[in-house]
């Protein structure tokens, strides 16, 4: 009888345990969960054309972390370009914004593009999916 109860207990544990580890989360390189990608933008990789494409196509703009402040404003667009027809302004990071994380968690349709001045001397990290 003990073996029967033990067998049933193990079967139930396996059945329910398997459901605990089943998910639709993205798994990248052994990391599971609802993860964000990131792009760091700094004075060394800011675009000389004043636009920096972070992501093209549908997605989510998660956050922008100001790592080092800069004295220039930065436009944030749902677009393929900061000058493209039909662009949608998501927001503007005003000049000299202090180091902090700005949470957006907004869906984008066309892509995530930042209007970063060519003389940008700060550093920021953009998270997106």
Backbone as JSON, one array per atom type, in Angstrom:
{
  "sequence": "XXXXXXXXXXXXXXXXXXXXXXXXXXXXXXXXXXXXXXXXXXXXXXXXXXXXXXXXXXXXXXXXXXXXXXXXXXXXXXXXXXXXXXXXXXXXXXXXXXXXXXXXXXXXXXXXXXXXXXXXXXXXXXXXX",
  "N": [[0.81, -1.19, 0.0], [1.99, 1.2, 0.76], [3.83, 1.59, -1.3], [2.07, 1.94, -3.46], [0.76, 4.35, -2.76], [2.99, 6.02, -2.68], [3.75, 5.86, -5.37], [1.52, 7.04, -6.65], [1.71, 9.6, -5.53], [4.16, 10.49, -6.57], [3.53, 10.48, -9.3], [1.54, 12.47, -9.39], [3.05, 14.67, -8.53], [4.91, 14.86, -10.63], [3.18, 15.36, -12.79], [1.92, 17.85, -12.07], [4.21, 19.33, -11.57], [5.43, 19.47, -14.08], [3.74, 21.24, -15.38], [4.31, 23.56, -14.02], [6.71, 24.37, -15.07], [6.24, 24.87, -17.71], [5.9, 27.23, -20.22], [5.18, 30.13, -22.28], [7.2, 31.85, -22.59], [9.95, 33.73, -23.93], [13.01, 32.23, -24.7], [16.29, 32.85, -24.46], [19.51, 32.05, -25.05], [19.64, 30.43, -22.72], [18.43, 32.06, -20.91], [15.37, 32.61, -19.47], [12.07, 33.94, -19.64], [10.25, 37.05, -19.78], [11.97, 38.91, -21.56], [13.88, 41.89, -22.29], [15.5, 43.48, -25.05], [18.47, 45.5, -25.57], [19.96, 48.69, -26.29], [22.79, 50.64, -26.22], [23.42, 54.05, -26.35], [25.78, 56.41, -27.08], [28.24, 59.07, -27.02], [30.08, 58.03, -28.76], [28.71, 56.43, -30.56], [26.49, 57.8, -31.45], [24.34, 58.95, -34.0], [25.51, 60.61, -36.92], [23.71, 61.68, -38.57], [21.68, 62.57, -37.1], [19.61, 60.85, -36.4], [18.89, 57.87, -34.69], [18.36, 54.61, -35.15], [16.74, 52.3, -33.22], [15.12, 50.05, -33.14], [13.41, 48.32, -35.7], [10.13, 47.99, -36.97], [7.21, 46.3, -35.48], [6.86, 46.37, -31.9], [7.94, 46.93, -28.49], [8.67, 49.75, -26.62], [10.53, 49.79, -23.87], [12.11, 51.12, -21.69], [14.12, 54.06, -21.06], [17.25, 54.65, -19.98], [19.01, 57.2, -18.55], [22.28, 57.4, -18.5], [24.47, 59.12, -18.42], [24.14, 62.49, -18.23], [23.22, 64.96, -20.74], [23.43, 68.08, -22.5], [21.5, 68.37, -24.44], [18.33, 68.05, -26.12], [16.34, 65.12, -26.78], [14.44, 63.51, -29.16], [11.84, 61.05, -29.25], [10.56, 58.58, -31.27], [7.89, 56.73, -32.86], [8.57, 55.35, -35.57], [10.19, 55.11, -38.82], [12.14, 56.84, -39.24], [13.37, 59.92, -37.92], [12.58, 62.02, -39.41], [10.72, 61.14, -41.16], [7.67, 60.95, -43.08], [4.54, 60.74, -41.47], [5.42, 60.0, -38.98], [5.28, 59.27, -35.44], [5.36, 61.05, -32.55], [6.62, 59.95, -29.56], [7.7, 60.94, -27.24], [9.74, 63.46, -25.57], [12.97, 63.78, -24.36], [14.03, 66.08, -22.25], [16.56, 68.66, -22.47], [19.51, 68.29, -20.54], [18.5, 66.4, -18.72], [18.55, 64.69, -15.7], [20.48, 61.82, -14.48], [18.64, 58.92, -14.64], [15.95, 56.48, -14.85], [13.6, 56.27, -17.34], [10.44, 55.13, -17.7], [8.56, 53.67, -20.24], [7.07, 51.57, -21.62], [5.44, 51.17, -23.98], [3.63, 50.28, -26.94], [4.95, 50.02, -30.23], [4.59, 50.59, -33.73], [5.87, 51.1, -36.2], [8.58, 51.32, -35.54], [11.41, 52.06, -33.35], [12.86, 55.08, -33.0], [15.35, 57.41, -32.26], [15.93, 60.86, -32.05], [18.85, 61.99, -32.02], [21.16, 64.43, -31.32], [24.06, 65.16, -33.32], [26.22, 66.07, -31.9], [25.99, 64.92, -29.45], [26.89, 64.14, -26.15], [26.43, 62.45, -24.08], [25.26, 59.44, -22.39], [23.04, 56.78, -22.86], [20.76, 54.09, -22.23], [18.62, 52.08, -24.03], [15.79, 50.08, -23.64], [13.99, 47.43, -25.19], [11.5, 45.43, -26.93]],
  "CA": [[0.0, 0.0, 0.0], [2.88, 2.35, 0.81], [4.37, 1.75, -2.65], [0.99, 2.46, -4.29], [0.59, 5.77, -2.39], [4.2, 6.68, -3.12], [3.68, 5.94, -6.83], [0.51, 8.06, -6.98], [2.27, 10.9, -5.12], [5.19, 10.85, -7.55], [2.83, 10.8, -10.55], [0.9, 13.78, -9.23], [4.12, 15.67, -8.48], [5.45, 15.0, -11.99], [2.15, 15.98, -13.61], [1.79, 19.26, -11.73], [5.52, 19.96, -11.7], [5.67, 19.76, -15.49], [2.98, 22.44, -15.71], [4.95, 24.72, -13.42], [7.85, 24.77, -15.88], [5.82, 25.08, -19.08], [5.5, 28.61, -20.45], [5.35, 30.65, -23.63], [8.22, 32.89, -22.51], [11.07, 33.66, -24.85], [14.21, 31.69, -24.08], [17.46, 33.29, -25.22], [20.78, 31.68, -24.46], [19.48, 29.91, -21.38], [17.67, 33.0, -20.09], [13.95, 32.49, -19.76], [11.26, 35.01, -19.1], [9.84, 38.1, -20.69], [13.18, 39.71, -21.55], [14.04, 43.03, -23.18], [16.79, 43.73, -25.69], [18.91, 46.84, -25.22], [20.95, 49.37, -27.12], [23.41, 51.78, -25.56], [23.73, 55.15, -27.26], [26.73, 57.31, -26.43], [28.89, 60.0, -27.94], [30.87, 57.3, -29.76], [27.88, 55.78, -31.58], [25.34, 58.62, -31.84], [24.33, 59.11, -35.45], [25.87, 61.92, -37.46], [22.56, 62.16, -39.33], [20.72, 62.99, -36.07], [18.63, 59.82, -36.04], [19.46, 56.59, -34.3], [17.35, 53.55, -35.17], [16.93, 51.32, -32.15], [14.41, 48.84, -33.56], [12.49, 48.52, -36.82], [8.94, 47.13, -36.93], [6.41, 46.19, -34.25], [7.59, 46.05, -30.68], [7.63, 47.66, -27.27], [9.71, 50.57, -26.01], [10.44, 49.53, -22.44], [12.59, 52.23, -20.88], [15.36, 54.73, -21.45], [18.03, 55.01, -18.8], [20.02, 58.24, -18.78], [23.47, 57.01, -17.74], [25.24, 60.35, -18.28], [23.31, 63.58, -18.76], [23.74, 65.77, -21.84], [22.74, 69.36, -22.58], [20.7, 68.41, -25.66], [17.06, 67.33, -26.08], [16.28, 63.93, -27.63], [13.08, 63.12, -29.52], [11.6, 59.61, -29.31], [9.52, 58.41, -32.27], [7.43, 55.47, -33.47], [8.81, 55.73, -36.96], [11.37, 54.52, -39.45], [13.1, 57.94, -39.28], [12.88, 61.1, -37.18], [12.08, 63.0, -40.38], [9.82, 60.46, -42.09], [6.26, 61.31, -43.07], [3.73, 59.81, -40.69], [6.05, 59.62, -37.71], [4.51, 59.55, -34.24], [6.21, 61.44, -31.44], [6.31, 59.28, -28.3], [8.07, 61.87, -26.18], [11.0, 64.19, -25.68], [13.79, 63.86, -23.16], [14.48, 67.47, -22.28], [17.99, 68.89, -22.29], [20.09, 68.2, -19.19], [17.76, 65.51, -17.82], [19.47, 64.01, -14.77], [20.57, 60.37, -14.56], [17.44, 58.25, -14.15], [15.32, 55.58, -15.81], [12.28, 56.71, -17.78], [9.68, 53.95, -18.09], [7.56, 53.94, -21.26], [6.22, 50.39, -21.83], [4.45, 51.48, -25.01], [3.75, 49.54, -28.19], [5.29, 50.77, -31.44], [4.18, 49.89, -34.94], [6.88, 51.27, -37.25], [9.92, 51.11, -35.0], [11.84, 53.0, -32.32], [13.92, 55.94, -33.53], [15.68, 58.55, -31.42], [16.54, 62.01, -32.72], [20.0, 62.28, -31.17], [22.06, 65.38, -31.98], [25.38, 64.63, -33.67], [27.18, 66.5, -30.88], [25.58, 64.3, -28.18], [28.05, 63.74, -25.36], [25.97, 61.67, -22.95], [25.12, 58.01, -22.57], [21.74, 56.27, -22.44], [20.47, 52.71, -22.62], [17.22, 51.91, -24.41], [15.35, 48.68, -23.63], [12.89, 47.23, -26.12], [11.2, 44.07, -27.37]],
  "C": [[0.86, 1.26, 0.0], [3.45, 2.63, -0.58], [3.33, 2.35, -3.59], [0.8, 3.96, -4.03], [1.8, 6.58, -2.85], [4.18, 6.87, -4.64], [2.68, 7.0, -7.28], [1.05, 9.44, -6.66], [3.3, 11.39, -6.12], [4.53, 11.23, -8.87], [2.18, 12.17, -10.5], [1.95, 14.89, -9.23], [4.69, 15.92, -9.87], [4.44, 15.73, -12.87], [2.04, 17.47, -13.33], [3.11, 20.0, -11.86], [5.83, 20.32, -13.12], [4.94, 21.02, -15.91], [3.6, 23.69, -15.13], [6.08, 25.25, -14.29], [7.5, 24.97, -17.35], [5.38, 26.52, -19.23], [5.69, 28.98, -21.91], [6.41, 31.74, -23.65], [9.32, 32.65, -23.52], [12.28, 33.12, -24.09], [15.39, 32.03, -24.98], [18.72, 32.89, -24.47], [20.68, 31.2, -23.03], [18.73, 30.85, -20.44], [16.21, 32.84, -20.46], [13.22, 33.65, -19.11], [10.93, 36.02, -20.18], [10.96, 39.13, -20.74], [13.14, 40.85, -22.57], [15.42, 42.97, -23.83], [17.22, 45.12, -25.26], [19.87, 47.38, -26.26], [21.47, 50.54, -26.32], [23.75, 52.81, -26.62], [24.61, 56.12, -26.49], [27.34, 58.23, -27.46], [29.68, 59.26, -29.02], [30.01, 56.63, -30.83], [26.61, 56.55, -31.92], [25.46, 58.92, -33.34], [24.75, 60.52, -35.86], [24.73, 62.49, -38.29], [21.42, 62.55, -38.39], [19.62, 61.99, -35.78], [19.35, 58.53, -35.71], [18.33, 55.58, -34.25], [17.69, 52.54, -34.09], [16.33, 49.99, -32.57], [13.51, 49.2, -34.73], [11.34, 47.53, -36.69], [8.26, 47.14, -35.57], [7.28, 45.87, -33.05], [7.1, 46.86, -29.51], [8.87, 48.45, -26.87], [9.56, 50.42, -24.51], [10.84, 50.73, -21.61], [13.8, 52.87, -21.54], [16.04, 55.15, -20.17], [19.06, 56.05, -19.2], [21.2, 57.88, -17.88], [24.34, 58.22, -17.43], [24.43, 61.45, -18.95], [24.02, 64.33, -19.88], [22.88, 67.03, -21.95], [21.9, 69.49, -23.85], [19.42, 67.6, -25.48], [17.09, 66.17, -27.08], [14.81, 63.59, -27.89], [12.98, 61.6, -29.64], [10.41, 59.39, -30.22], [9.16, 56.96, -32.53], [7.49, 55.75, -34.95], [9.95, 54.92, -37.54], [12.48, 55.56, -39.54], [12.52, 59.11, -38.51], [12.33, 62.16, -38.12], [11.08, 62.39, -41.35], [8.39, 60.99, -41.98], [5.49, 60.28, -42.26], [4.35, 59.35, -39.4], [5.14, 59.98, -36.54], [5.49, 59.86, -33.12], [5.74, 60.73, -30.18], [6.6, 60.23, -27.15], [9.38, 62.56, -26.47], [11.69, 64.12, -24.33], [14.41, 65.25, -23.19], [15.98, 67.55, -22.03], [18.37, 68.84, -20.82], [19.24, 67.39, -18.22], [18.76, 64.72, -16.99], [19.45, 62.5, -14.98], [19.36, 59.74, -13.88], [16.94, 57.28, -15.21], [13.9, 56.08, -16.06], [11.54, 55.5, -18.32], [8.61, 54.36, -19.1], [6.57, 52.78, -21.4], [5.08, 50.68, -22.8], [4.72, 50.66, -26.27], [4.12, 50.5, -29.31], [4.93, 49.92, -32.65], [5.29, 49.93, -36.0], [8.3, 50.97, -36.78], [10.21, 52.13, -33.93], [13.04, 53.76, -32.89], [14.11, 57.11, -32.57], [16.34, 59.63, -32.26], [17.64, 62.5, -31.8], [20.92, 63.25, -31.89], [23.45, 64.78, -32.2], [26.43, 64.99, -32.62], [26.85, 65.93, -29.49], [26.8, 63.79, -27.43], [27.66, 62.93, -24.12], [25.99, 60.18, -23.22], [23.74, 57.61, -22.07], [21.6, 54.84, -22.93], [18.98, 52.58, -22.83], [16.9, 50.43, -24.33], [14.1, 48.56, -24.49], [12.68, 45.75, -26.38], [10.71, 44.15, -28.79]]
}
